[in-house]
Amino acid sequence: MYIPKPFRVDDWKEITSFVERNASVHLITVGEKGEIFATLLPCVWDTKALSKGNFGTLITHMSRGNEQWKQIHSGEQALAIVHGPQAYISPTNYENKPTDHKVVPTWNYQAVHLSGILEVSEDIEELRKIVSELTDFHEVSREAPWSATETNPEYMEAQLKGIVAVTMRVTKVEAKSKLSQNRSKKDQRTIADELANSAKLEEREISAQMQKNLNQG
């Protein structure tokens, strides 16, 4: 990923929190004939076991009817993109706009790229574990969490047979937070204030992130 220095994120806690908060990836792979496949998938990023060149395991599953998994050979590399909020930035927010007009629009956004080695499995017990992990992750904050063990056993077995397990051993992590850090503090405040009043949730989220940066100095 192209990351100019002002937009680079290196804080590990910030990166892992971002992925946990968004909890899905676009998994990008290349097929045997050069076809590009992409699927949006729910995920959990297990970062408990880390070492040099090993940034944990991305865990997800895919429909058996999806051609993408059939084109994946275990051990192949892939890219998983985690998207955050995005916002259009108008040049009308820049203080030099009325004087020299040397301004253009831009796009603010946050994203994390996880690259690594894929493994695909049809093992039912591994699938059961992955489904339980994904479910528990999303249910934990609910007042009365639902558990996969509550499902009719025969129905669950049938559902598990309709998916395949996909895991990625993450070998590279890139994180970008483009929030107008290359502009003056005054411009950043003006942009954040405008986005805070937007009708679009994503733009209000970008505003909140910009305000956080500004408050941190």
C-alpha positions, 0 to 999 in steps of 0.5 A, a space after each residue: 500500500 502506498 503510505 506517505 509518512 504523515 499517514 502511516 500508522 505504526 501503533 500496534 494497539 491502534 491497528 489491531 483495534 481498527 481491525 477488531 472494530 471493523 471485523 471484516 475483510 475483502 479477501 483478494 486472490 488470483 486464480 489459476 488463469 490470472 483471474 482476480 477474486 474478491 469476497 467480503 468476509 467476516 473475520 477474527 484476527 488472532 494476534 495472541 501468538 506473534 514472532 518475527 515475520 508472523 503477525 498472527 492468524 486471520 480467521 474466516 470462512 467462505 461459502 462452498 458455492 464461491 468459486 474463489 476458494 476452489 482457486 486457492 492452493 494452500 500456501 499461496 499468498 493473498 491480500 486482505 483489506 480492512 476498510 474504515 470510514 471514508 469522506 470527500 474533502 472539499 477545497 472550500 475548507 482550505 484557508 488559502 482557497 480565497 487567496 491563491 486558489 491552489 487547492 483541489 479536492 481530496 479523499 480521507 480514509 482509513 484502511 489496513 492491509 494484511 498480507 500472508 499465506 492462505 490455508 483452506 480446510 473442509 474439516 468439519 471440526 475446524 469449521 465448527 471452531 471458526 463459526 463459534 469464534 466468529 459468533 462469540 466475538 460478535 455476541 459477547 457485547 449483547 445482553 443475552 449472547 447467542 451461542 452456536 451450541 443452541 442451534 439444532 445439531 442436525 441443522 448445524 451439521 448441514 450448515 457447516 457442510 455448506 462452507 469452507 474454512 479459510 485462514 491466513 498466516 499474516 506476514 505483513 501489516 500495513 496501516 494508513 490513516 489519511 486524515 488531512 495531517 498534511 494540512 494546517 491545524 486550522 484546515 484540519 479543524 475546519 474540515 472536522 467541523 464540517 464533517 461533524 455536521 454531515 448527514 453521512 455516518 462515515 463522514 462523521 466518523 472521519 470527523 471524530 478521528 480527526 478531532 482525536 488527532 487534533 486533541 492529541 496535539 
